[in-house]
Amino acid sequence: MSRNEWMLIGDLLQDMELLGRELVSDSFAESAKHRLKELCDSDVTITSAQILLISRLAGFGLRGDKVNEFDIA
């Protein structure tokens, strides 16, 4: 994978964390959800990434349990 692809994955995970913590405006949330749908192959991929993100944050002691799954619709 290229550096740009890894950077995109990092950006998407950051957006997902902000969405899950409800730290974004409604317009940013809509834009981020649209981007996730566009770049991920399915809702299953997005849900799997949410679970991975929550686990990763909890593993680093960053209160991953405070990140909620969000509705992608």
DASUL-V790578 format. One record per pair of residues at least 12 apart in sequence whose ideal C-beta (glycine too) atoms are under 10 Angstrom apart, sorted by the first residue. I is the first residue (numbers start at 0). GAP is how many residues later the second one is. If there is no record, write none. Layout:
[[I & GAP] [I & GAP]]
This chain:
[[7 & 27] [7 & 31] [8 & 30] [8 & 40] [10 & 21] [10 & 24] [10 & 28] [11 & 20] [11 & 23] [11 & 24] [11 & 27] [11 & 28] [11 & 34] [11 & 37] [11 & 41] [12 & 36] [12 & 37] [12 & 39] [12 & 40] [12 & 43] [12 & 44] [13 & 18] [13 & 39] [14 & 13] [14 & 14] [14 & 16] [14 & 17] [14 & 18] [14 & 20] [14 & 21] [15 & 16] [15 & 17] [15 & 20] [15 & 30] [15 & 33] [15 & 34] [15 & 36] [15 & 37] [15 & 38] [15 & 51] [15 & 53] [15 & 54] [16 & 33] [16 & 36] [16 & 37] [16 & 39] [16 & 40] [16 & 45] [16 & 47] [16 & 50] [17 & 14] [17 & 49] [18 & 13] [18 & 14] [18 & 17] [18 & 31] [18 & 48] [18 & 49] [18 & 50] [18 & 51] [18 & 52] [18 & 53] [19 & 30] [19 & 33] [19 & 34] [19 & 37] [19 & 44] [19 & 46] [19 & 47] [19 & 48] [19 & 49] [19 & 50] [20 & 36] [20 & 42] [20 & 45] [20 & 46] [20 & 47] [20 & 49] [21 & 44] [21 & 45] [21 & 46] [21 & 48] [28 & 41] [31 & 38] [31 & 40] [32 & 13] [32 & 37] [32 & 38] [32 & 39] [32 & 40] [33 & 38] [35 & 13] [35 & 14] [35 & 34] [35 & 36] [36 & 35] [36 & 36] [39 & 32] [42 & 28] [42 & 29] [42 & 30] [45 & 23] [45 & 24] [45 & 26] [46 & 22] [46 & 25] [49 & 17] [49 & 18] [49 & 19] [49 & 20] [49 & 22] [50 & 18] [52 & 14] [52 & 16] [53 & 12] [53 & 13] [53 & 14] [53 & 15]]
